[in-house]
Amino acid sequence: MADIEKAKKAVAEFLKKTLGVREVKVIKASKAGESWEAEAEVYEESSFIKALGLPTRVQDRNVYVVRLNNALTVECYGLKGLVAQEER
């Protein structure tokens, strides 16, 4: 059985690799039955500014929800608002 620190580490490593970012801050983690759910704060290049082709270092703060099974394998992830809407 995994503990909360291992779950937080798994979330941070997954998002760093998947999103190509250097820093991930896990701001919430909880056990939900046989799985884990975490929220992580990530600063990414502004997709709007990038689409305009403007050279800037503007970054957007995004919060991702990540769900892990008990073996700490990612089952799903997405932006916080979007993951909640899809499940309704």
Chimera marker file (.cmm) of the C-alpha trace (Angstrom):
<marker_set name="trace">
<marker id="1" x="0.000" y="0.000" z="0.000" r="1" g="1" b="0" radius="0.5"/>
<marker id="2" x="1.354" y="3.403" z="-0.982" r="1" g="1" b="0" radius="0.5"/>
<marker id="3" x="1.582" y="6.336" z="1.391" r="1" g="1" b="0" radius="0.5"/>
<marker id="4" x="0.722" y="9.963" z="0.691" r="1" g="1" b="0" radius="0.5"/>
<marker id="5" x="4.333" y="11.070" z="0.139" r="1" g="1" b="0" radius="0.5"/>
<marker id="6" x="4.837" y="8.414" z="-2.550" r="1" g="1" b="0" radius="0.5"/>
<marker id="7" x="1.573" y="9.444" z="-4.202" r="1" g="1" b="0" radius="0.5"/>
<marker id="8" x="2.616" y="13.122" z="-4.234" r="1" g="1" b="0" radius="0.5"/>
<marker id="9" x="6.003" y="12.207" z="-5.712" r="1" g="1" b="0" radius="0.5"/>
<marker id="10" x="4.369" y="10.062" z="-8.417" r="1" g="1" b="0" radius="0.5"/>
<marker id="11" x="2.047" y="12.943" z="-9.364" r="1" g="1" b="0" radius="0.5"/>
<marker id="12" x="4.889" y="15.474" z="-9.555" r="1" g="1" b="0" radius="0.5"/>
<marker id="13" x="7.102" y="13.182" z="-11.646" r="1" g="1" b="0" radius="0.5"/>
<marker id="14" x="4.245" y="12.341" z="-14.021" r="1" g="1" b="0" radius="0.5"/>
<marker id="15" x="3.299" y="15.973" z="-14.646" r="1" g="1" b="0" radius="0.5"/>
<marker id="16" x="6.919" y="17.097" z="-15.066" r="1" g="1" b="0" radius="0.5"/>
<marker id="17" x="7.463" y="14.424" z="-17.708" r="1" g="1" b="0" radius="0.5"/>
<marker id="18" x="4.093" y="14.779" z="-19.442" r="1" g="1" b="0" radius="0.5"/>
<marker id="19" x="3.872" y="18.576" z="-19.515" r="1" g="1" b="0" radius="0.5"/>
<marker id="20" x="7.586" y="19.289" z="-19.868" r="1" g="1" b="0" radius="0.5"/>
<marker id="21" x="7.713" y="21.621" z="-16.870" r="1" g="1" b="0" radius="0.5"/>
<marker id="22" x="10.397" y="21.986" z="-14.224" r="1" g="1" b="0" radius="0.5"/>
<marker id="23" x="8.277" y="22.583" z="-11.153" r="1" g="1" b="0" radius="0.5"/>
<marker id="24" x="5.092" y="21.008" z="-9.906" r="1" g="1" b="0" radius="0.5"/>
<marker id="25" x="3.564" y="21.816" z="-6.528" r="1" g="1" b="0" radius="0.5"/>
<marker id="26" x="1.111" y="19.256" z="-5.187" r="1" g="1" b="0" radius="0.5"/>
<marker id="27" x="-1.456" y="21.326" z="-3.302" r="1" g="1" b="0" radius="0.5"/>
<marker id="28" x="-3.885" y="18.553" z="-2.340" r="1" g="1" b="0" radius="0.5"/>
<marker id="29" x="-3.704" y="14.781" z="-2.050" r="1" g="1" b="0" radius="0.5"/>
<marker id="30" x="-6.212" y="12.365" z="-0.601" r="1" g="1" b="0" radius="0.5"/>
<marker id="31" x="-7.002" y="8.690" z="-0.505" r="1" g="1" b="0" radius="0.5"/>
<marker id="32" x="-10.316" y="7.854" z="-2.163" r="1" g="1" b="0" radius="0.5"/>
<marker id="33" x="-11.145" y="4.206" z="-1.557" r="1" g="1" b="0" radius="0.5"/>
<marker id="34" x="-8.514" y="2.159" z="-3.371" r="1" g="1" b="0" radius="0.5"/>
<marker id="35" x="-7.130" y="5.113" z="-5.324" r="1" g="1" b="0" radius="0.5"/>
<marker id="36" x="-5.503" y="8.512" z="-4.827" r="1" g="1" b="0" radius="0.5"/>
<marker id="37" x="-6.636" y="11.905" z="-6.060" r="1" g="1" b="0" radius="0.5"/>
<marker id="38" x="-4.309" y="14.890" z="-6.140" r="1" g="1" b="0" radius="0.5"/>
<marker id="39" x="-4.357" y="18.476" z="-7.319" r="1" g="1" b="0" radius="0.5"/>
<marker id="40" x="-1.148" y="20.068" z="-8.512" r="1" g="1" b="0" radius="0.5"/>
<marker id="41" x="-0.235" y="23.633" z="-9.399" r="1" g="1" b="0" radius="0.5"/>
<marker id="42" x="1.794" y="24.064" z="-12.581" r="1" g="1" b="0" radius="0.5"/>
<marker id="43" x="3.040" y="27.199" z="-14.309" r="1" g="1" b="0" radius="0.5"/>
<marker id="44" x="3.058" y="26.807" z="-18.102" r="1" g="1" b="0" radius="0.5"/>
<marker id="45" x="3.698" y="29.124" z="-21.019" r="1" g="1" b="0" radius="0.5"/>
<marker id="46" x="0.584" y="31.091" z="-21.852" r="1" g="1" b="0" radius="0.5"/>
<marker id="47" x="-1.081" y="29.234" z="-24.723" r="1" g="1" b="0" radius="0.5"/>
<marker id="48" x="-2.852" y="32.441" z="-25.776" r="1" g="1" b="0" radius="0.5"/>
<marker id="49" x="0.365" y="34.473" z="-26.008" r="1" g="1" b="0" radius="0.5"/>
<marker id="50" x="2.131" y="31.546" z="-27.693" r="1" g="1" b="0" radius="0.5"/>
<marker id="51" x="-0.677" y="31.283" z="-30.301" r="1" g="1" b="0" radius="0.5"/>
<marker id="52" x="-0.214" y="34.964" z="-31.122" r="1" g="1" b="0" radius="0.5"/>
<marker id="53" x="3.468" y="34.310" z="-31.722" r="1" g="1" b="0" radius="0.5"/>
<marker id="54" x="4.556" y="36.941" z="-29.239" r="1" g="1" b="0" radius="0.5"/>
<marker id="55" x="7.901" y="36.485" z="-27.500" r="1" g="1" b="0" radius="0.5"/>
<marker id="56" x="7.184" y="36.715" z="-23.783" r="1" g="1" b="0" radius="0.5"/>
<marker id="57" x="7.750" y="34.876" z="-20.558" r="1" g="1" b="0" radius="0.5"/>
<marker id="58" x="4.126" y="35.146" z="-19.457" r="1" g="1" b="0" radius="0.5"/>
<marker id="59" x="3.009" y="31.984" z="-17.708" r="1" g="1" b="0" radius="0.5"/>
<marker id="60" x="-0.423" y="30.723" z="-16.778" r="1" g="1" b="0" radius="0.5"/>
<marker id="61" x="-1.122" y="29.077" z="-13.436" r="1" g="1" b="0" radius="0.5"/>
<marker id="62" x="-2.969" y="25.842" z="-14.065" r="1" g="1" b="0" radius="0.5"/>
<marker id="63" x="-4.267" y="23.334" z="-11.556" r="1" g="1" b="0" radius="0.5"/>
<marker id="64" x="-4.338" y="19.706" z="-12.673" r="1" g="1" b="0" radius="0.5"/>
<marker id="65" x="-6.277" y="16.845" z="-11.128" r="1" g="1" b="0" radius="0.5"/>
<marker id="66" x="-4.482" y="13.502" z="-11.221" r="1" g="1" b="0" radius="0.5"/>
<marker id="67" x="-5.997" y="10.163" z="-10.215" r="1" g="1" b="0" radius="0.5"/>
<marker id="68" x="-3.751" y="7.251" z="-9.338" r="1" g="1" b="0" radius="0.5"/>
<marker id="69" x="-4.617" y="3.657" z="-8.569" r="1" g="1" b="0" radius="0.5"/>
<marker id="70" x="-3.264" y="1.989" z="-5.425" r="1" g="1" b="0" radius="0.5"/>
<marker id="71" x="-0.116" y="0.945" z="-7.356" r="1" g="1" b="0" radius="0.5"/>
<marker id="72" x="0.481" y="4.669" z="-8.122" r="1" g="1" b="0" radius="0.5"/>
<marker id="73" x="-0.223" y="4.301" z="-11.831" r="1" g="1" b="0" radius="0.5"/>
<marker id="74" x="-1.948" y="7.332" z="-13.359" r="1" g="1" b="0" radius="0.5"/>
<marker id="75" x="-5.510" y="6.493" z="-14.381" r="1" g="1" b="0" radius="0.5"/>
<marker id="76" x="-6.513" y="9.963" z="-15.571" r="1" g="1" b="0" radius="0.5"/>
<marker id="77" x="-5.463" y="13.582" z="-15.419" r="1" g="1" b="0" radius="0.5"/>
<marker id="78" x="-6.569" y="16.938" z="-16.721" r="1" g="1" b="0" radius="0.5"/>
<marker id="79" x="-7.143" y="20.572" z="-15.896" r="1" g="1" b="0" radius="0.5"/>
<marker id="80" x="-9.188" y="20.878" z="-12.725" r="1" g="1" b="0" radius="0.5"/>
<marker id="81" x="-12.284" y="22.488" z="-14.246" r="1" g="1" b="0" radius="0.5"/>
<marker id="82" x="-12.347" y="20.216" z="-17.281" r="1" g="1" b="0" radius="0.5"/>
<marker id="83" x="-12.002" y="16.904" z="-15.448" r="1" g="1" b="0" radius="0.5"/>
<marker id="84" x="-14.921" y="17.749" z="-13.152" r="1" g="1" b="0" radius="0.5"/>
<marker id="85" x="-17.159" y="18.752" z="-16.103" r="1" g="1" b="0" radius="0.5"/>
<marker id="86" x="-16.490" y="15.546" z="-18.044" r="1" g="1" b="0" radius="0.5"/>
<marker id="87" x="-17.594" y="13.362" z="-15.147" r="1" g="1" b="0" radius="0.5"/>
<marker id="88" x="-21.058" y="14.926" z="-14.866" r="1" g="1" b="0" radius="0.5"/>
<link id1="1" id2="2" r="1" g="1" b="0" radius="0.2"/>
<link id1="2" id2="3" r="1" g="1" b="0" radius="0.2"/>
<link id1="3" id2="4" r="1" g="1" b="0" radius="0.2"/>
<link id1="4" id2="5" r="1" g="1" b="0" radius="0.2"/>
<link id1="5" id2="6" r="1" g="1" b="0" radius="0.2"/>
<link id1="6" id2="7" r="1" g="1" b="0" radius="0.2"/>
<link id1="7" id2="8" r="1" g="1" b="0" radius="0.2"/>
<link id1="8" id2="9" r="1" g="1" b="0" radius="0.2"/>
<link id1="9" id2="10" r="1" g="1" b="0" radius="0.2"/>
<link id1="10" id2="11" r="1" g="1" b="0" radius="0.2"/>
<link id1="11" id2="12" r="1" g="1" b="0" radius="0.2"/>
<link id1="12" id2="13" r="1" g="1" b="0" radius="0.2"/>
<link id1="13" id2="14" r="1" g="1" b="0" radius="0.2"/>
<link id1="14" id2="15" r="1" g="1" b="0" radius="0.2"/>
<link id1="15" id2="16" r="1" g="1" b="0" radius="0.2"/>
<link id1="16" id2="17" r="1" g="1" b="0" radius="0.2"/>
<link id1="17" id2="18" r="1" g="1" b="0" radius="0.2"/>
<link id1="18" id2="19" r="1" g="1" b="0" radius="0.2"/>
<link id1="19" id2="20" r="1" g="1" b="0" radius="0.2"/>
<link id1="20" id2="21" r="1" g="1" b="0" radius="0.2"/>
<link id1="21" id2="22" r="1" g="1" b="0" radius="0.2"/>
<link id1="22" id2="23" r="1" g="1" b="0" radius="0.2"/>
<link id1="23" id2="24" r="1" g="1" b="0" radius="0.2"/>
<link id1="24" id2="25" r="1" g="1" b="0" radius="0.2"/>
<link id1="25" id2="26" r="1" g="1" b="0" radius="0.2"/>
<link id1="26" id2="27" r="1" g="1" b="0" radius="0.2"/>
<link id1="27" id2="28" r="1" g="1" b="0" radius="0.2"/>
<link id1="28" id2="29" r="1" g="1" b="0" radius="0.2"/>
<link id1="29" id2="30" r="1" g="1" b="0" radius="0.2"/>
<link id1="30" id2="31" r="1" g="1" b="0" radius="0.2"/>
<link id1="31" id2="32" r="1" g="1" b="0" radius="0.2"/>
<link id1="32" id2="33" r="1" g="1" b="0" radius="0.2"/>
<link id1="33" id2="34" r="1" g="1" b="0" radius="0.2"/>
<link id1="34" id2="35" r="1" g="1" b="0" radius="0.2"/>
<link id1="35" id2="36" r="1" g="1" b="0" radius="0.2"/>
<link id1="36" id2="37" r="1" g="1" b="0" radius="0.2"/>
<link id1="37" id2="38" r="1" g="1" b="0" radius="0.2"/>
<link id1="38" id2="39" r="1" g="1" b="0" radius="0.2"/>
<link id1="39" id2="40" r="1" g="1" b="0" radius="0.2"/>
<link id1="40" id2="41" r="1" g="1" b="0" radius="0.2"/>
<link id1="41" id2="42" r="1" g="1" b="0" radius="0.2"/>
<link id1="42" id2="43" r="1" g="1" b="0" radius="0.2"/>
<link id1="43" id2="44" r="1" g="1" b="0" radius="0.2"/>
<link id1="44" id2="45" r="1" g="1" b="0" radius="0.2"/>
<link id1="45" id2="46" r="1" g="1" b="0" radius="0.2"/>
<link id1="46" id2="47" r="1" g="1" b="0" radius="0.2"/>
<link id1="47" id2="48" r="1" g="1" b="0" radius="0.2"/>
<link id1="48" id2="49" r="1" g="1" b="0" radius="0.2"/>
<link id1="49" id2="50" r="1" g="1" b="0" radius="0.2"/>
<link id1="50" id2="51" r="1" g="1" b="0" radius="0.2"/>
<link id1="51" id2="52" r="1" g="1" b="0" radius="0.2"/>
<link id1="52" id2="53" r="1" g="1" b="0" radius="0.2"/>
<link id1="53" id2="54" r="1" g="1" b="0" radius="0.2"/>
<link id1="54" id2="55" r="1" g="1" b="0" radius="0.2"/>
<link id1="55" id2="56" r="1" g="1" b="0" radius="0.2"/>
<link id1="56" id2="57" r="1" g="1" b="0" radius="0.2"/>
<link id1="57" id2="58" r="1" g="1" b="0" radius="0.2"/>
<link id1="58" id2="59" r="1" g="1" b="0" radius="0.2"/>
<link id1="59" id2="60" r="1" g="1" b="0" radius="0.2"/>
<link id1="60" id2="61" r="1" g="1" b="0" radius="0.2"/>
<link id1="61" id2="62" r="1" g="1" b="0" radius="0.2"/>
<link id1="62" id2="63" r="1" g="1" b="0" radius="0.2"/>
<link id1="63" id2="64" r="1" g="1" b="0" radius="0.2"/>
<link id1="64" id2="65" r="1" g="1" b="0" radius="0.2"/>
<link id1="65" id2="66" r="1" g="1" b="0" radius="0.2"/>
<link id1="66" id2="67" r="1" g="1" b="0" radius="0.2"/>
<link id1="67" id2="68" r="1" g="1" b="0" radius="0.2"/>
<link id1="68" id2="69" r="1" g="1" b="0" radius="0.2"/>
<link id1="69" id2="70" r="1" g="1" b="0" radius="0.2"/>
<link id1="70" id2="71" r="1" g="1" b="0" radius="0.2"/>
<link id1="71" id2="72" r="1" g="1" b="0" radius="0.2"/>
<link id1="72" id2="73" r="1" g="1" b="0" radius="0.2"/>
<link id1="73" id2="74" r="1" g="1" b="0" radius="0.2"/>
<link id1="74" id2="75" r="1" g="1" b="0" radius="0.2"/>
<link id1="75" id2="76" r="1" g="1" b="0" radius="0.2"/>
<link id1="76" id2="77" r="1" g="1" b="0" radius="0.2"/>
<link id1="77" id2="78" r="1" g="1" b="0" radius="0.2"/>
<link id1="78" id2="79" r="1" g="1" b="0" radius="0.2"/>
<link id1="79" id2="80" r="1" g="1" b="0" radius="0.2"/>
<link id1="80" id2="81" r="1" g="1" b="0" radius="0.2"/>
<link id1="81" id2="82" r="1" g="1" b="0" radius="0.2"/>
<link id1="82" id2="83" r="1" g="1" b="0" radius="0.2"/>
<link id1="83" id2="84" r="1" g="1" b="0" radius="0.2"/>
<link id1="84" id2="85" r="1" g="1" b="0" radius="0.2"/>
<link id1="85" id2="86" r="1" g="1" b="0" radius="0.2"/>
<link id1="86" id2="87" r="1" g="1" b="0" radius="0.2"/>
<link id1="87" id2="88" r="1" g="1" b="0" radius="0.2"/>
</marker_set>
